[in-house]
Amino acid sequence: MKKIDMHVHTRMPSTIGRLANGQTYATPLELHEMYEKIGVETGVILPRVSPECALDVQSNENAKELADKYNMYWFCNIDPRFGGNTSDYNLSYFLEYYKALGAKGVGEVVTNLYFDHPLMQNLFYHCEKTGLPLLFHIAPQIGGYYGIVDDLGLPRLEISLAKYPNLTFIGHSQPFWAEISKISSTDSRNAYPTGKVTPGRVVELMQKYPNLHADLSAGSGYNAIFRDPEFGVWFLETFSDRLYYATDICAPENIHAPFITLSHRLDELVEQGKISDSAYRKISKENALKILEN
């Protein structure tokens, strides 16, 4: 079936590249050409508003404009330092405004603060209050990375999951997916571990907290599922209600990346009877629609 990409970045051509080496974002037209090749119907634009992850930021208004023009969906993005840069600022002011304009969630949140930092906690509080899911990127440390910071074992994420039970957290990135298996060294946190999976903290947290969801995007999500195919099938089936097909396409060059084959790999798994049709449909599209058509 045609899929919905829950995690993508796109911009119109600009005079500055996405990276200092000049590599650019895929334009919406380039993105749709890629989608045709991999069997994707449309995607969710995630604007980047925090300086940790951008040479120039993309406004929420631009994400809406592109989504409207190219028949896509969009999340707004709110840096918790917005407004007054205080832990009691009314971030609902921004969230309600963008929700009224059609934003279906918040993300990709890449602010380089700890999960339990008062500013991050304030953002989570207001996302829960306004009923908007939050898609996050985890970083392994403060400085030198983009993403919300957590330690080995994801203890700060767990604090937030417990504190905001009505907020849907959508996990992503290497330090998140590395912990699908037990790891004892911080060296493997921002990498792509290989080999058999011994169920780790991501599995434990998803079993314990129904508000933890995850997208299967990028090399990190792809690797988590296919490093140990037998376990990956179990994981897809077990948590099919809370997983989302996604790509994290940024650049035109991503068409050659291994993770771009995720769509076809899911097709193969259901065709071979390794995952159920129900799980396949939920992950490919139906779970996304529960958020996007709400």
Order of alpha helices (4+ residues) and beta strands (2+ residues): beta-alpha-beta-alpha-beta-alpha-beta-alpha-beta-beta-beta-alpha-beta-alpha-alpha-beta-alpha-alpha-beta-alpha-alpha-alpha
